[in-house]
Every structure is written in C-alpha cells, then in structure tokens.
Amino acid sequence: MFSPDAKLDVVLFFLLGSGIFAFVGIKFWLLKAAPFKNFGIAIALFGLAFLGWGLVIATRPADLASSVALSIVPFVLGFLFLVSSATFNWSSKNKILIFAIALVFLGALFVLRTWVYPSAPGFSENGLLYFNAQPEVLIMYVLVFAGAFMPALHVVSTRITLWRQAALTRIFFNLIVLGGVILMVSESDKLQYLNSYILTAGFVGLLVVFGSSKIHIEDK
C-alpha cells in the first residue's frame, strides 16, 4: 500500500529508471549473441533492483532493512552477468578463475554487510532512501558496480559498428555509472537531487538511442 509519507517524484524517478533499464536490457538480450545477451540480462536485473527500491520508497515497509537487502539481490546477480559479458571470449580456464574470484568477492560482501558491518537504511526528511552502509561495504559496492560495468561496456560498445551509436552508448552508460556511484555513497539530499538529473539524462539518452533503432553489431 502506498505510504502517505512517500514522495511521488522520487517513486516516479525509480520507476522511470526501472522501465528504461528493462527496455534497453531486452534490446541487448534479443541480439542473442555474446557478449550482448549477458549484458542485456545484467541491465534488466538492474532495472529490477530499481523497481524494488521504488517499491520500498512507495510503501515504506516496517522491516526496511530486509526489503532493501532483497532489492539489492538482482543488482548483485547483474554483476555476474557483466563479468560473463566482459569475458565472453576468454579461455575456459581464465573464465573459471575470474568467476571464482567474483563469487568469493560477493560472498565477502554478503558477510560484511550482513554481520560484520550491517547497514541501517533509512529515509531523509525529504523522503530520499539512503542505504547507510558502512564505508567498508560502500567501497565494495562501488567496486562491484563500476569495476564490472566498465569492462563489459567496453566490450559491448566496441562491437557496435555504427560509431555514433557506440559513442552515445558509452556516454549515457557512463553517466549512469557516475550517478549510480553517487547514489550509493552520498547522504546529501542536495547532491542526490542534482544527481537525479545526471541519471535522468543517462536514462533518457539511452531511450533516445535505442528507442526506435536497432543495435548495429558485428556479423560474427
């Protein structure tokens, strides 16, 4: 049930991000070729995470910590698909090694955020959701997000053959990566409102780039 304390503009922002993430993710997934398919799945999972956070903001559940943690699950799963996208043409031995490292890292992140440095999410006076994660956990989230996103984006964008589409893909996804890092680490309402413009520019830019045109990729 929609909470009377929820800020409609904040809820709509997360729903916008969720919808565009899902749309762009499906566009890449429909290409059915590595590394685009796994990249698309990762983007769609980020959309699911945004939807979860939007629902948390809209409903303000009593068990806020569990609801926020549940919404982070698709975000973390997306990390594995980004790793798969970035390493699609690696040897099997090297892929197994990098996936083992990724799983150990995610396991350490889960242990840290759950038991060692538990997060205490909450709302600001202006209705913004903050994860209130400890610095040790925040830096790991940033490494998961940016550290996996950038290599996968490089692999995908270099295989888009229309140079304008490739360049705009990098620009708008880079805006989202920048905004995503700020979203996770900052606890300033003023900065987050400014950050919403960065993220919105990234989302709308992706919608314009992929909304009415196909993704031009290599034939092989």
N, C-alpha and C positions, 0 to 999 in steps of 0.2 A: 504494500500500500504506500502511495506517495506521501512522504512526510511533509507536514506544513512548514517545516524549517528548511526544506531543500530549496536550493537556488536553481530556478528553471534554466537560466542561461548556462550555468555550469553543467547541468544534466544534458542539455542540448549539445554543448561542446563535445562531451564524451560520446554521445550518440552519433554526432557527425563524424568524429574520428573513427568510431567503430564501423560505421557504414562504408566509409571510403577505404579503410583498411581491407574490409571484406571484399569490396568490389575489385580493388587492384589485385588482391591476393588471388581471387578467382581468375582474373585475366591472365596472370602468370601461370597459374596451375593448369589452365586449359591448353597451354602450349604443349604439355605432356612430355617435354624434353628436359633432360638435365642440362643446366642446373636450375632452370626456370620453375619447374614443378615444385621442388622443395622450397625454393624461395617464396613462391606463392602461398604454400601452406603456412610458412612462418609468418607472412604478413597477415593472413587470415586469422591466425592464432592471436596475433597482437590485437586484431580487431575484437576478438572475443574477450581479451583482457580489458580493453577499453569499455566494452559493453558491461562487463562485471563491475568495473569501477563506477560507471554511470549509474548502475542499479543501486550500488551501495550509497552513492550520494543522494539518489532519489528517495530511498526507503529508510536510510539511517538505521540499520538493524541494531538490535540490542547487543549482539555479540559481534562488535565491529572488527575485532582483530581476526576472527576466523573468516569472516566474509571477505576481508581484504586479502588474506592469505590465499583463499580459494581463487580469487580473481587473478592472483599472480601466477597460478599454475599454468595456464595457457601461454603466458609470457615466457616462462622458463622452458616449456616444451618447444616454443618457437625457436629458442636458442639452438636446440639440437638440429632442427631443420635448416637453420642458417649455416651451421657447421657442415652439414651434408651438402648444401649448395656450394659452399666455398671450396670443398674438397672433392667435388664430383669426379674430377679426372685424375685424382691421386691413385697411387697403387693401393691395393687392398691392405697391405701391411701398414702403410702410413695412415690410412683412414682408420683402421682399428686403433692405432696408437692415439690419434687425436681425439677419437670418440671416448677412449678410456680416460684421457686427461679431462675431457669435458664433463664426463659423468662424475669423476672424483671432485671436480670443482663445484658442480651443482650439489653433490652430496654435502660438501663442506659448507656451502652457502645455506643449505637447509638446516644443518645442525647449528650453525652460528645464529641464524635469525630466529630459530625456534627455542633454543635452550640457553645458549651462551650469551647472546646479545638480543633478547626478544624485543620486537618492535612494539610501539604503543600508538597505533594510528588514531587520529582524531580530526576534528573539524575546527577551522578557524572561525572567528566571529563573522566573516564574510561568506561562510559556507563552503570553503575550499577544503578538500580532503588532503591530509598530509599523512605520509607513511610513518613519520617519526622514527625512522630506522637509525640505528647506531652507525657512526662513521665507518666502522669496520665492515658492516653489512652493505652500506651505501656504495662503498668503493667496489665491492664485488658485483653489485647490481650494474654499476656503470661498466665494469669490465665485461659482464655478460652481454649487455645491450650493444654498446659501441664496439667492443672487441670482436664480436661475431658478425654484427651487421655490416661493418665497413668492408671486410674481406668478401663477404657474399655479394654485397652491392657492386664491388669492383668486378667480380667475376661475371655477374649478370649484365651489367651495363656495357662491358667491353664486348659482349656478344650481341648487342643490339646494333644492327647495321645502319640504321638511319641516324646520322650523327646528331641531329637536333634532338631527337627523341632520347638518345643516350645521354646527352649533356643535361637535358631537363630532368631526366630520371635521377641523375646524380645530385643535381642541385636541390630538388624538392625532397628527396630522401635524406640528404644531409641536413636540411632544415629540421626535419622530423627527428633525426638523431640528436641534433643540438637541443631541440626543445624537449625531447624525451629525457635527456640527462638533467636538464634544469628542472623538469617536472619531478624527478625523483629526489634531487638533492636539496632544492631550495625550500625554505619555510617562510618566505616573504610573500604576502598576498600581492603586493605591488608588482614584484618581479614576475609572479605567476600570471597575473593579468597581462603583462607585457608579453610573456612567453606564449600566452594563448594566441597572440597574433602571429608569432613565428610558426607555431604548429598549424594554425588555420591556413596560413599561406602555403605551407607544405602540403596539407591535405587537398586544398582547392587546386593547387598546381598539379598534383597527381591526377585529380579528377579531370582536369582540362586535357592533360597529356594523353591519358588513356581512355577518356570517356567515349570518344567517337571514332577512335582509330585503332587499328590492330598493332600489335607489338612486332616490329620488324626484326627478325633474328636470322642467324646463320642457318643455312640449309642442313649443315652437318655439324 
